[in-house]
């Protein structure tokens, strides 16, 4: 804490060591021969889930915040580190230390921007908290796992959400302005597993959905997403005790329990959470190969091949019907992130490829012809 030199071992983007961290956190490293572990990391179980009574203002149904609230209710922890909306900007993340389970409601929903959640560790410990839960994205969780042995706390629970390409809150406001004539009224935005973005409004308008192919991505600046997000090596939060996201949920949430703490948290919800079988539909190869071709062009400084306008509504209609769904959709996203990581690093910082890209990324990218080159 407060030690700048610790960044060298704690930062996911310098020289990550996932096998060592997985051994320490989960008791073993990923077994690539177990099928989906090669994509998603150490797994005890995967479920499709939703809260029986969806929480008000939740991004999905409120599983993440309810897991944390239950830890506070049971006394398993005395503080939860999370983010809430900044009072001046509902889209800006503000780190908070939550000690009242009812106050977890303020943390519901998606925030876009850089939220230094781990900066709350020091004040939480100074306030006497020895049993702590943290809700974080992968790069935060990797750093947390590297320093947790030095924290001097009695128990740590980690609730992870999968990575989502991040940007500044200011850039996100620009994106909202391209989506709607009254961006200030947008109260909710979610990238859904049916290839659409859902928008909700607080000015009385009905929610609307925008197909992925109709998003104004081409109007964003090249640096809208930073290189760190274009080179994410841990899309599914492999070092969390439990991961809660949407990719494999096929309309519900997707929950991965990774160790006994994850199992403990999920079981504590009892019949408040509904579990369904996972779906696994469609074929991802065509979509991933198309992504590879476009990313090769983008990483080479060439313009993307844009789909003709007349074809967009046809493909937007077909995607949710014949495209990958459920686990196949999640596998596709993990492969795409692996491809993006390798190609953008090779262009921007080729000397860092050998240190920044772990073996689990190479394993999923190999299917598409991306293998370690000389010096990588």
N, C-alpha and C positions, 0 to 999 in steps of 0.2 A: 504494500500500500504506500503510495507516494514515492515509489522507487522506479524511476524512469528506466533503469537498466532491466527491470523485470519484463519490459515489453519484448525483449529479445526471445524470451521463452514462452511468453503468454500469448503473443499475437498469432492468430491463425494464418496470417499472410506472410510470415517470415520463414519458418521451417516447421510445419506442423508434424506431429508424431501421433497419429491416430491409434496405431496398434498399442503403444504404451499407455495412452490415455484410456483406451477401451478396457485394457486389462485392469487398470487401477479403478475405474468407475464401475464396470459391469462384471469384472471377474474373468473376462475372456475377450479376445478380439473377434472381429467379424469373421464368420466362416463363409467364404465365397462359394463353397460347395453346397450351401443350404438354400440355393435358389435366390429368393428375394433379399436375403441378407446382403448379397453383393450390391444391391441397389440402395437399400434403406438402412443398413447397419445392424448391429446386434439387436435381435428381436426375441422376446419371449412370446408375445402374442400381438396380433393386429386385429382391430375391430372397425366396423362401420358403426358409428354411434351418434346419438343426439340426446339432449336432455328431454325427459318426458314432459316437463313444463319449460319451454324455452324462456330464457331470461330476457327481460325488456332491454332493448338497446344493445343486445349482444350482436357480434359480427355474424355468428351462426346461431348456436342455441345456448352458448355460455358455458361449455365444458371447462375451458381453461380457467376462467375466474372462479368457477364453482369448486374445482380441485383445490385451488389456493384457499378459498373461503373455508372449506371443510378442514384443512390443515390448521387454520386458526381456531375454528370452533372446538376441535378435538384437543387442542393444546399441544399438538405435535410440533408446531412452530409458534413463535410469539411475534414474528414479523414476516411480511412478504414484500419483496422488492419487485416493483412492476412499473408501468408507465400509465399515466392518466393524461387527459387533454390539458394543454396549457390554458389557463383562464382567458388569455387574449386570442387564442387560435385553437379551435377544436381539432385541427389536423396535426398540430405540433405535439410530439411526445414530451412529457415532463416526468422525470423519475420521481417515484413516491415510495415512502415506507408505510405500508398498511398494517395496522395492528388490530383493527376492528373488522370482523368478517363481513359486516354489512357494507363497509366502505369499499369492498372489492368491486361493487357495482360501478364505481366511478372509472374503473379500468377497462370496462367492456368496450369493444369496438376497435377498429383499426386506426393507428396513427402512422403518418408517413413523415419520415425525417430521422435525424440522428438523435437517439435518446441514450445518454450515458448512464444506463441503469446501474452499472457496477460502481459508479461514483457514490451510490447510496450505501455501499457496504460499510465504509468507514463510519459514517454517522450512525448507522444501525448498530454496529458493535459498540461504539462509544456510548450509546443509549442503554447498553447492557443486554442486547439481544444475543443469545447463544444458539438458538434454534431458529433457522432462517430458511425461507423458501424464495426462490428466484424464478421469475418468468422471463425468458429471454430468447433471442434469436441465435442462430448457430455461432456467429463470430463472438458474441458475448459469452456464450456458454463455454466455448473452447478456452477463452481467457480465464473464466471463472474456475474451470477444472485445473488449470495450470497453477493457480495460486491458492486453491482451497486448503491445501495442507498447511499453509502458512497463516491461515486466518485465525486459528484458535477458537473455532466455534464447535459446539457439541454435535449439531446435526444440520445437514443441508439437504434440502429437496430441490430438484431442478425440473421445472415444467418448461418444455421447449416447444416453440412453434417453428415450422419449417421456414427457411429463408424466403423472403420476397425481395425482388430487386428494389433497392432503396434509392432515395434521392433526397435532396434538401426539401424542406417544407415549402420553400419559395418556389422551387421547380414544380412541386406537386400542384400548387395553386395554378400555375400556368397550364398544366395538363388539364385540370378541372375546367379552366376557361375555354379550352378547345372542345370539351365535351358538351358544354351547356352555355346558353346565353346568360344564365343567372347562376354562376358557379358558387356564389355565396350561400345559395339555398340548398346545395348538395350536403346531405347529412350522413350519407352512407355510400360506400363504394366497395364492391367485392368482385374479384375475378373468380368466376364460377367454373366448375368442372364440365359444364355444358358449352364451353367455348363462348361464353357471353360475360359481359360485365353488367352487374346490376347497380343501378343508381336509385337512391331514395332522396326525397326532398322534404324540407320542413316548411314549405310555402303552400302546402295543400295539394300539390300536384301528385298524381299517381306515380308509383315507381316505374321505371322503364329499363329495358335491357339493350345493350349495344353489342353486336357480334364482335369478336376479337378482330376480325378482318376489317371492321369499320372504324377501329380506333385510330386516332390521328398520330400514330407513332412516327410517321415520316416527317411530321412537322416539329418534332422535338430536336433539340440540339444534340450533337454527337456525344457530348459529355453529360447528358441528362442523367444517365446511370454511371457512377464512378467505376473505375477499373476494378476495385475490390469486389463490387457486386457482379461484374462481368467475369470474375475469376473465383467464384464461390466454390469451394471444394467440399462443402457439407450442407447440401440443400435440405436434408431431412433431420438435422439436429441430432447427430449420432451420439453425442455425449450427454444428452438429457436423460433423466430417469424415465420420463414419459414424453412423447411427442404428440401434439394435437394440431392437426391441420386439415386441409380440405382435399388434397390432390387425389388420394385413393378412396375418398368417401362417396363419390358418385351421387352428390346431392346432399349427403350428410357429412359429418366430420369423420376424420380418419385418425384413429388412435393407435399408437405403437407403444407398448410397454416394453422396457428394455432391461429392467432389473427388479429386485424385490421392492425397492422404494416406489417404483412405478406401479407395480401390482398393488401395493398397499394403498396408494392414492386412488386408483381406479375402483378398488373394492369398497373403499369408504363411501362412495357415492350410492351404493346399494341400488334400490329400484328407482332412484331418481334419474338414472341414465338407462337408455334403451339401446341394446346391442343388436345388430343385424349382421348377417353374413356379408362378407365383402363381395363385390362384383369384379369381374375380369373379362372385359369385352373388347372386341376390335383388334386391329393390328397397328402397331406403332411405327413400323419400319419406314413407310412412305413419308410420314410426317417428320420423322427425325432426319431422314436423308434430305428432305427439302430444307429443313432448318440448317443442316450442315452446309449445304450449297450456299444459302444466303449468308451464313455467318462467315464462310470463307471469303466471300466478296466484301462483306463489311469490314472484316479484319484486314483485308488488303487495301482498304481505302476506296473501293469501288461501290457504286450505288447498288442498292438492293434491287432484285428483280421484282417489280411490282405487278401484282395480279391485275388484269384488265378489269375495269369497273363493272362490265356486264357479267363477269364471272363471279364476283364477290358474293352476291346474294345466293347463287347456286351452291357455292362451297359452304357458305354460312348455314345453309339449310341442311347440307349433308353431314357436316362435321359432327354434330351431336348425335346423329343417327348411325353413322358407320365408322366414325373415328374412334380412337382408343378411349375406353371408359374404365373407371375404377382403378384397379391396380395397374392395368396396362397404361392408363393415362399417367399415373405416378411414375412408372418406369420410363415413359417417354420424357417426362420433365427432368428426371435425374440424368438421363442420357444427354439431353440438350444442354444442361448445365455443365456436364463434363466436357462436351464438345466446345462450348463457348469458352470455358476456362482455358483449355489448351490453345485454341486458336488465337485468342486475344493476348495471352501471355507471350506466345511465340512472336507476335508482332510488336508488342509494346515493351516487354522485358524478357527477351529470350534467355538471358543468363539466369533468370530466377526460376525457370521451369523445373530444373532438377531439384530445387529445394521446396518449391511451393505446391507441386502437384503430387499428392500421395498415390499409393498403389491402387486404392479403391477407385480413384477417378480413371486411371489408365485402364483398369479392367473393364469398365462399362463402355469406354470410348473405343476399345480395340475392335469391337464388332463393326465399326464404321471406318476402319482403316487407319485410325490414329494410334500410333505406337511411339514409344520413346525413341527419339533420334540420338545421334551421337552427341554426348555432352549433356543429355537431358536425364 
